[in-house]
Amino acid sequence: MEKTFDFMQQFLKDTNLDSGKDTAMLRKEPQPPLEVPPCRDYPNVIRLPHPEMFEDKEVSFLQMIELRETVRQYSEQPMTLDELSFLLWCTQGVKAILPEGKTMRNVPSARAAHAFETLLLVNNVKDLEPGLYRFLALGHALQEIAVGENVLDEYLECFLPKNMIKKSGVTFIWTADFQRMVYSCGNRAARYIYIDAGHVCQNLYLAAQQKHIGVCAIGHFDDDKLNAKLNLDGRSSFTVYCATAGKAY
Ligand SMILES: Cc1cc2nc3c(=O)[nH]c(=O)nc-3n(C[C@H](O)[C@H](O)[C@H](O)COP(=O)(O)O)c2cc1C
C-alpha cells in the first residue's frame, strides 16, 4: 500500500502536473479509454441480465441505512446471476455516456473519471463456473479470464480472511486505471481514487442488503502479490479495494 502510494506520487511527478487545475482534460489532450479495452485472449463474454429486468422492492431508507452491517459468514446457497448483475449495476453500472466522452454511473466519481475496473473471483454463483472474471461495465457483461475450481485457491495467499473468501459467493476486486483519474484530476488523483472506492463499496453494502446478501469490505490484502497475479504493474494500475459477498443465513 505504501509502495502504491509512492508509485502514485512519483507518477504524478513524472506527469509534471503541479495543480488539480492543470489537468490533461482541461488542456483538451486525448482522453484515455473509458474502460481498459477487453483483452482479445479471452473470447468468452457472458451478457448479464439487463438492469431493467431486476426485481426491485420498496425499502425504508432508514432501515436500509441502519441495518447495513458487515457480514463475514455466508450460507451455502449460491448467489444467482441476476443478483450478481444487480450488484455490478449498483456498484459500477454505466447509466449514460456523455457527448464529451465521460460515463455517468450509479456511483459518484471525481470529475466523472470512473477509473475503476471490477474483477470478480467467482466461487458460488449459480450458472457461472468458478474462476476469475472481469466486469465489462460499458456492455454490462462478464469476460471470463480463467475458470476452474483451483482459480480461487491461487488467490487465497493474497488475503488474510481466507475462509471468508472460500465461503463467499464472489469476491469483488476493484483496480484503478490511474491514468484515467490523472487525466481528469491531475495531482488530486491519488486521494480521489481512494475516496471514489469508498462510494463503490458502500453501494455494494446497500445493494446487497436488498437481496439478502452479506458483504465484507477488505482493505487488508497483499498489494504486491495481488497486483502481480492480476498482471497489474502496481503503478499505473493497481488493486485499491476488495469485498466479499455471499448469500446471508
Ligand atoms: C476501508 C475498510 C477496510 C476494511 N477492511 C477489512 C478487512 O480487511 N477485513 C475485514 O474483516 N473487515 C474489513 N472491513 C470491515 C470493518 O471491519 C467493518 O466495517 C467495521 O468493523 C464496522 O462494522 P460494520 O461494517 O458492521 O458497521 C473494512 C472496512 C472498511 C471501511
The ligand as an ORCA input file, in Angstrom:
! r2SCAN-3c Opt
* xyz 0 1
  C     -11.741      0.677      4.366
  C     -12.235     -0.560      5.056
  C     -11.423     -1.673      5.113
  C     -11.861     -2.849      5.736
  N     -11.066     -3.946      5.711
  C     -11.488     -5.087      6.292
  C     -10.674     -6.254      6.224
  O      -9.605     -6.269      5.622
  N     -11.146     -7.380      6.827
  C     -12.354     -7.403      7.477
  O     -12.722     -8.457      8.010
  N     -13.143     -6.305      7.559
  C     -12.753     -5.151      6.980
  N     -13.558     -4.038      6.980
  C     -14.874     -4.092      7.642
  C     -14.832     -3.338      9.000
  O     -14.111     -4.112      9.923
  C     -16.248     -3.049      9.466
  O     -16.859     -2.128      8.597
  C     -16.249     -2.500     10.889
  O     -15.896     -3.489     11.818
  C     -17.588     -1.910     11.279
  O     -18.604     -2.903     11.217
  P     -19.923     -2.699     10.334
  O     -19.497     -2.583      8.900
  O     -20.743     -3.932     10.588
  O     -20.599     -1.450     10.773
  C     -13.149     -2.874      6.346
  C     -13.976     -1.734      6.272
  C     -13.531     -0.613      5.625
  C     -14.460      0.581      5.531
*
